[in-house]
Amino acid sequence: MKSINKLLKFIRIIALLIFFQSCAPSRVVRPLKKGEMQVSVNWGGPLLGFAGTTIPMPLSSISYAQGVTNEVTLFGGFHSTALLYGVFQTDLGACLSLYHPDSSQFGISVNPVINMAYDKWEGNFKLWPEVDISTYWEFQPNKSFVYLGVSNWFELTSERAHEQTQENRWLINPHLGYTYIRKNWNYNIESKWLVPNVNTKPNVVDYKGLNGKGGVGIYFTLTRKL
Amino acid sequence: MISVGVVLSGCFKLDDNLYNAEKIDGYQLDDFDGEQDFVLDDSYDVPSHLINIFSLNSQMASESTPTTIYAVYIGDVNRIKTDTVIMYCHGNKSHMDFYWQRAKLLANVREKNNYGVLMIDYRGFGMSEGKSSEEGMYTDVNTGLNWLYQNELTNDRLIMYGFSLGTAPACELAANTRNMVPSKLILEAPFASAEVVVQDASVLAMPASFVTSLQIDNAEEIKKINQPFLWIHGTTDKKNSFNTHGQVVYDNYKGSYKESIIVQGAGHSDVQVIYGFQKYCKDVDSFIKK
C-alpha cells in the first residue's frame, strides 16, 4: 500500500515539473531538406531525488517538423503529459540555418520558439518565448551528428505571486546531444543543464543539479521520417 | 485545436499530494515508536489524567451527514473556562502521533502543563474518517474551536498555532472568524500560497491553476488579521522556503503587533531542536503573555 502511495505521489509531483522541463529536448537542430517531414516522440526530463534514489522524470511530448526550404524548418510540439493535468501546452517554432556551407560538416542553427500553455480549470494562459542556438558536427555524414548549444527561455512578466519580483527573467539551459541516423528512423539522446544560474536548493522538489544550481535533465527522442 | 486538447485532457491535480495522511486504528502518543521529528525527555511528560482523546462530529456545508474526527486535549477539560488554550493545527504528515511531541512541548511552554492544548486530526488523518480536503480541514479545525467554546473558552484566552500545512486553517480561521476569534496567531514554517509552491518549483511565474485547485493563500489572508502575530521559521527550510513563503507572509501582515523567531540553520522540521526546547518555550510564552 505504501508503495502505491509513493507511486501516486510521484505521479503528482510530475505536475510540478512539467514546466521546468517545458521545452523538452531540442526539436530540430540540423534543418531538414526542403519537403522533408518527421514526427518525433520525446521522453525524459530533469533528474530528481525520489524515495531514496535519483530518477529522470518520465515526461513526454510529440512533435512534427517539416522542411520549408533547405535553410528553414518549421516545427510544433504538443506536451502529452501536461494534458493529463488539464493543461494544453504547445510549442511552435522554426529552425533556421545560420551557417552550413556545403563543404563543411559543421553547422550553426537558431530556433525561435513560442511556448504556450492554457489550463481548462481557470482558463489561465501563459506564453513564454524561447531562442535556442546550437552548433552541430556531422562527424559521420548521414549517419550521426553531435550538437552543443544553449536554450534560452524568457519570462515576460516582472512580477510573480504576491507582488514579488520575478528574479529569473532569462533562463539559460545549455544542452549537449547525439543523433544516430537510420534510413527511416533517427534516435537521439540529449542532456540539458537546466537553469544553472538559478539556485534550486532549497526547493519543494529535489532537483539534481550541480552545487545546488539548476537541474540536469536527460531526454530521449525517437523520430520517424515521413 | 486548444478546445480539442482541453476536452481530451485528464484531471490529474496536485491537490491530494498536500495531504500525506496515514490511517491508524488507535493513538499511541508517548508509546508511538514511528518516525518523529524529535522526542522530548521525561521532564516534559504529561500526566495521563490530563490527556483526553475523544471524537467530534464535523460537518461541512456540502455534507448531508457529519464526519467523525478525532482530537486530543492536553489539560483539565473542567478548567478550560479559566485556562489559556492553544489550538494546535498540525502539518500534513501521518496523524496526531507524529505531532504529539510538538503538542506536548506547547503544553509545557510556561511551566509544566500550564497551557491547555487542543490538537485534532483533520479528516482522512489517523482515526478521523472521510477524505482530506481544504474545506474539510477548515471545518474540522472550526469544529475543534466550537468544542472549546462549548467548554467556555473565551476569545481572549485562545491562541491559534499552525505548523506547515496547519498554517492554512490557522490563518483562515483567524482571518475569517466563525464562532471564535483567536487573541493571537503563531505560524511556524508557513507557506505563502499554492501559487508560490508552483512558482518555486517551475522557476517561471506559472499560474497555480495549471497543477492545483487549492485556494490556500496565507499571504493574502494574513492581511485581514489584526491580532498579534508571531512568525517562526528555519532559514534553511526546504519545504516552505524562508524567503519566498515565510517572509512574504510576515511582510504582508499589517496588524497591531508582530515579531519573529528566525532560527539560523534550521530546516522545516527541526526549529525546536536547533533553537533549543527551553528557549523556544520561553520565547513562545513571552509572546503569549504580551
Contacts between the chains, C-beta under 8 A, distances in Angstrom:
chain1	res1	chain2	res2	distance
A	8	B	16	7.6
A	9	B	17	5.9
A	9	B	20	7.9
A	11	B	12	7.0
A	12	B	12	7.1
A	12	B	13	7.8
A	12	B	14	5.4
A	12	B	16	6.7
A	12	B	17	4.1
A	13	B	17	6.9
A	15	B	12	6.5
A	15	B	13	7.3
A	15	B	14	4.9
A	15	B	210	7.8
A	15	B	211	4.0
A	15	B	212	7.8
A	16	B	14	6.7
A	16	B	197	7.8
A	16	B	198	6.7
A	16	B	201	4.1
A	16	B	202	6.9
A	16	B	211	6.2
A	17	B	201	7.0
A	17	B	202	7.9
A	18	B	202	7.9
A	18	B	210	7.6
A	18	B	211	7.4
A	19	B	202	4.0
A	19	B	203	7.9
A	19	B	204	5.9
A	19	B	206	5.2
A	19	B	210	7.2
A	20	B	201	6.7
A	20	B	202	5.5
A	20	B	203	6.1
A	22	B	204	7.5
A	78	B	5	7.8
A	83	B	5	6.2
A	83	B	8	6.7
A	83	B	9	4.6
A	83	B	10	6.6
A	84	B	9	7.1
A	84	B	10	4.1
A	84	B	12	4.9
A	85	B	9	7.5
A	85	B	10	6.8
A	85	B	12	4.7
A	85	B	13	6.8
A	85	B	210	7.0
A	85	B	211	5.9
A	86	B	6	7.4
A	86	B	9	4.7
A	86	B	10	6.5
A	86	B	11	6.1
A	86	B	12	7.5
A	86	B	13	7.6
A	87	B	9	7.1
A	87	B	210	5.1
A	87	B	211	7.8
A	88	B	2	5.4
A	88	B	5	3.7
A	88	B	6	5.6
A	88	B	9	6.6
A	117	B	206	7.8
A	117	B	210	6.5
A	118	B	2	5.8
A	118	B	6	7.4
A	119	B	207	6.9
A	119	B	209	5.1
A	119	B	210	4.9
A	120	B	6	4.2
A	120	B	9	5.9
A	121	B	209	4.9
A	121	B	213	6.0
A	122	B	207	7.2
A	122	B	209	3.9
A	124	B	207	3.8
A	124	B	209	5.0
A	124	B	210	6.8
A	126	B	204	7.7
A	126	B	206	6.1
A	126	B	207	6.4
A	126	B	210	7.5
A	128	B	204	6.2
A	153	B	204	7.1
A	155	B	204	5.3
A	155	B	205	6.1
A	157	B	205	5.1
A	159	B	205	7.4
A	160	B	196	7.8
A	160	B	199	5.2
A	160	B	205	4.3
A	161	B	192	7.1
A	161	B	193	6.0
A	161	B	195	4.0
A	161	B	196	5.2
A	161	B	199	5.8
A	161	B	205	7.5
A	161	B	208	7.8
A	161	B	219	7.5
A	162	B	192	6.2
A	162	B	193	6.9
A	162	B	195	7.8
A	162	B	196	7.1
A	162	B	219	4.6
A	162	B	220	7.5
A	162	B	248	5.3
A	162	B	252	7.0
A	164	B	244	7.3
A	164	B	248	6.4
A	166	B	205	5.1
A	168	B	203	5.6
A	168	B	204	7.4
A	171	B	203	6.3
A	171	B	204	7.3
A	195	B	203	5.8
A	198	B	203	6.0
A	200	B	203	7.8
A	201	B	238	7.3
A	202	B	236	6.3
A	202	B	237	6.5
A	202	B	238	3.5
A	202	B	239	7.8
A	202	B	241	5.9
A	203	B	200	6.0
A	203	B	201	6.4
A	203	B	238	6.8
A	203	B	241	7.6
A	204	B	197	5.9
A	204	B	200	6.0
A	204	B	201	5.5
A	204	B	238	7.5
A	204	B	239	6.1
A	204	B	240	8.0
A	205	B	201	4.9
